[in-house]
């Protein structure tokens, strides 16, 4: 109650003085920074809840909440919150005219979760992706042409950086997460991207905002000079998926190879593990499944059910309309195992992709 009084007084003073967005950001309640110590988690000695659908993590994790899967997310968050240290809201993206926006579902969900967690506000990050809406209602995903336009010059980079920071501050976020993908081996674009991040980090520091950057597992880290002052997160999933044979999203050997890569990137690093999996059909179609969707399918039609030795993923087969299907998915036991593989190698900064369809009733 005392904190609320001081917070209201601070807002009134700021309004009267007409301070900038960055100054307003500095007035926010100080929350423990989970990334200031290189690759070290905060104290997690608090009692953890018991739920058969949530992995029993020894160290708290960051979690993503997406704009397309918000129905019932408050109930799901209640099951995860005791295991969580940070929420990443996914995602802001671009309108056809190039302007950034945050979907209404994200703003509404953030408000609901903050009301549920009134006594303990965790740090929140806003994820920015290089997806863009088109005039016909479709979207261009992982659009590198968009990135080239944003990074065209120092002027456009500074403009883009300012837009991101303004969006994050207006939304009440503590940090920014950049998820610009599909750059692959375009070294010219990588150079521009790293220069943009230098500008973003400098502006963000002035506004008391932290920066995270997501990296794809295929990245060639030896060819890139990474911008300092950033927490880099490796996406440790989709080892198998669209365009591959049937298999797990991640296994032990894959994770160890990602650790070797990330040690070359930064001491300020982390790893993302994914829930759910894929349905691989014999006609070549691959369909993403949440844990709940996979378990429902397994109960209804699953044959030859077993747990894979190397990944601890659940595997089963079924046939529909003459087409054979093989399903691989990560349930709570899988996710816990993969996190433990990382932690035993000293890597304790873990993020979970994603909430939505993780609680099986």
Secondary structure, 3 states (H helix, E strand, C coil): CHHHHHHHHHHHHHHHHCCCHHHHHHCCCCCCCCCCCCCCCCCCCCCCCCCCCCCCCCCCEEEEEECCCCCCHHHHHHHHHHHEEEEEEEEEEECCCCCEEECHHHHHHHHHHHHHCCCCCCEEEEEEEEEEECCCCCEECCCHHHHHHHCCCHHHHHHHHHHHHHHHHHCCCCEEEEECCCCCCCHHHHHHHHHHHHHHHHHHHHCCCEEEEEECCCCCHHHCCCCCCCEEEEECCCCCCCCCCCCCCCCHHHHHHHHHHHCCCCCCEEEEEECEEEEEECCCCEEEECHHHHHHHHHHHCEEEEECCCCCCEEEEEEECCEEEEEEEECHHHHHHHHHHHHHCCCCCEEEECCCCCCCC
